[in-house]
Amino acid sequence: MKPYVTEEQIRAAKAVNTLAFLLRHQSEQFKRVGRTEYAHCGHDSLKVSSNGKWNWHSKGVGGTTAVQYLIKVEGYDFVRAVQIVCADAPFLSSPPVIGEKNSGFALPPRGDSFKAYQYLAGRGVCDEVLAFCFHTGRVYGTNRKTAEREYTNCVFVGFDESGNPDHAGLRGTQGFFRGNVTGSDKRHPFCIPAEKEGGSTLALYESPIDAMSDASLRIRRGEAWRGQHYLSLDGLSMLPIETFL
């Protein structure tokens, strides 16, 4: 089936502020050059304003949305650009009906897990956390091919109450790509359980990498990092909290 996006996704993507989106995902590539304006560190004529407008003066292109930026600057097609921006709008994903059998879900095939490991290590996740997540099948790498090249994505697996994979979040090791595997149940996103099942502290995070990063900080402070549960909310969904509790 050819990839597509809904009118709802298009409207939501167009509503995302360009500067906020870029500072969230490429903050190291932009510098403040005015009270409300930022410039690209590698292309001084590429400027983005706080109102969302952007212009690449030397190229003669510009726009008002993050979708237009991804198309005209990064080279993505329209559908992929909308999907990327919509990853910052988790409320768009409709949760499954409680009790409904999740028959359309399947984990992506395993690929270059070493590259996925390197990417996460580069994000500051420590070896002890990575070793646990990869060993327990919570994280691995998968490959995605396009006509131009092959990409590696990190796969963050969530398990249901019976220990079966029921959710998989994807994060590209290059670029902006983020998303969920089709059929993922938003009740069961990525989670690192406490070492003792009865652990009384549940810590909440927007994404799996946030959870792994906090666990790494606890290790570096000499704390017992498995003393609490780490739960990703797959964005800002309340379903994982309700299900876990």
N, C-alpha and C positions, 0 to 999 in steps of 0.2 A: 504494500500500500504506500502511495506517495505521501511523504510527510505534509501535514497541514496544521494550521492554527485556527482557532475559533475567533469570532468577532469579539468575544469577551476578552480573550487573551490579547488581541490587538489593541483594544481600548486600554487595558491595564498597562501594557507595555509602553504605550504612548504617554501614559501619565507619569512614568518614572522620570525623575529629574536626571538629566544627563550628567551634571557635575557630581551629584551624590552617587550615581552609579559608578562613575570612573574612579572617584576617590575611594570607593569601597573595594574595587577590584584591581586598580592600577595606581594606588596612591604614590608609589615610589617613582612613577613616571611623570608626575605633575608637580609644579611648583607655583606658589602664589606670586602673582605679579601685580596685584592690585587688591583693593578692598573686597571686590566681588568677582575677581577674575583669576584663572589659573592658566598656565602655559605648559605645553608638553616639553619635557626636558630634552628630548631628541629633535623636536621640531618647534622652534620658537614661534613660528607663525601660526601654530595650531593652538587656539585659545578657547577656553570654555568658561562661561559665566554662570553665576549662581542661579540665574533665572532659567537655566537649561539650554540657552542658545550657545552654539559653537560655530567657529569658523576656522578653516585652514586656508589662510589668506594666500599663501604661495601656490596652492593647488586650485584656488577659486571654487572651493566647495564649502558648504556649511549646512546647518540644519537646526532644529529645535528639540529633537528627541534623541534618546540613547539608541533607539533602533536605527535611525538614520546614520548615527555615528558608526555603529558596527558595520553597516552596509558600505558607506562611502570611505571610511578610514581603514577598517579592519578587513574588508573584503568578504563579509558573510552575505549569504543570500537572505531574502526577506524572512522566510519561514524560520531559519535558524536564528536570525537576529531577534525575532520576537520570542522564541523559546528561551534564549539566553537571558533576555531582560526579564521575562516572566518568572525565571527562577528566583527573583527577588520578591515575587508576589505569591507566597505559598498558599494564600487563601483561595487561589484559583482552582486548586486541585480538590475535586469533590471527594469526600471520604466515602469508603464503601459502606453499604448498609450493614449494620451490626448483625452478625449471624450469617451473612452471605458467604458462600464458599468462594474463596479466592482462586479460581481455577485458571485465570489468565496469566498468572505470574510464573516466571522462570528466571533463575539467575543467569547473568551473562557468562559466556565461556571464559575460562581462565586464560590469561595471557601473560604479559610481562610484569610479573609481580615485583621483580627487582627494581624496575623503573618506578613503580608505584611506591615502593619502600623508600627509594632515594628522594622522590618528590616530598613525601611526608617528613622525612628526616630533614630535608631542606627547609621545611616549614617550622622546624623547631621541635618536632615530636621526638622524644627520647627513645633509645633502643629498647628499654624495658617495656614501654607501652606498645611499641610497634611489634615486638616479639610476641606479646600476649595476643594482640589483635590478629596478627597474621596466623599464629598457631591455632587459634580457636575458630578461624574461618570468618571472623568479623570483618576483615579487610583483605582484599587481594587486587590484582591488576587484571584488566581486560583490554583487548586491542580493538580499535575501531578504524576501519579502512574507508577512505574516500577515493575519488578518482585521482586526487593529487598526492596523497600521502597516507601514512598510517599513524594513528594517535594511540596513546595509552591513557586509560581512565582508571582512577581508583574506584573500587566498588566497596561500599560500606553496607554490610548486611545486617538486617534486623530479624529477630527470631520471634515466633509466636510462643504461647504458653507451653506448647509441647516441644519446643526446641527446634521447630522446622523453620527454614528461611521463609520469610513472608514479606520482606521489604528490601529494596536495594537502591541506595542513593549513589549517584555517579559524580565524580569530580575530575575534570581533565587535568592532566599533568602539565598542559600547556594551554594558554589562552583562558577564555572565560567559561568554558562549558561546564554546566552543572544541570542536574536533572534527576528524575527517578525512573527506574525501569517500569515499563508498562505493567499494570496490575499490582503494584506495590500497595500494601495495606498500611495506611497512615497511622494505624493504631500501634504498629510494631516497628518503629525505626531503630537505627543504630543505638546500642546500649552496651556499656561496660558494667557488668554487675559487681556488687561488692563481694569481697572474698567470702564473707559469711552471709548466707541467704537472708538472715534476719536483720541485716544492716538497716539502721533507722534513718539514715540521711540520703535523700534523693537530690542530686544536683542537676539542674536543667541547663541545656545549651541549645543555641540555634542550630548548630551543625555538628557533625561528627568530629571535624578537625578542631573545633572549639573545645569539645569534651576531651580529646586526646591531648590538646595543648595544656589544659588545666591539670590533667593528670601528670603531665611532664613537669609542670611547675611545682607540683606537690612533691614529686620525687627529688627535684633539685633543692627543695627546702628541707629535705630529710624527713618528710612526713610519710605515713603509711597510706599510700595512694589508693589501695584497694579497700579502704575502710568505708567507702560510700559508693552509691550507685551513680553512674554517669549516663544521663538520658538525653539524646538529641531529640528536639521537637520537630525535626523535618521542616524547619522554618519557624513558624510561630503557632503551630497547631496545638490545641488543647487535648486532642484525642490520645496522644501517647501518655500524658499525665493521668488522665482518667483511667486508661487501661492498666497502666502500671500499678496505680494505687488500688 
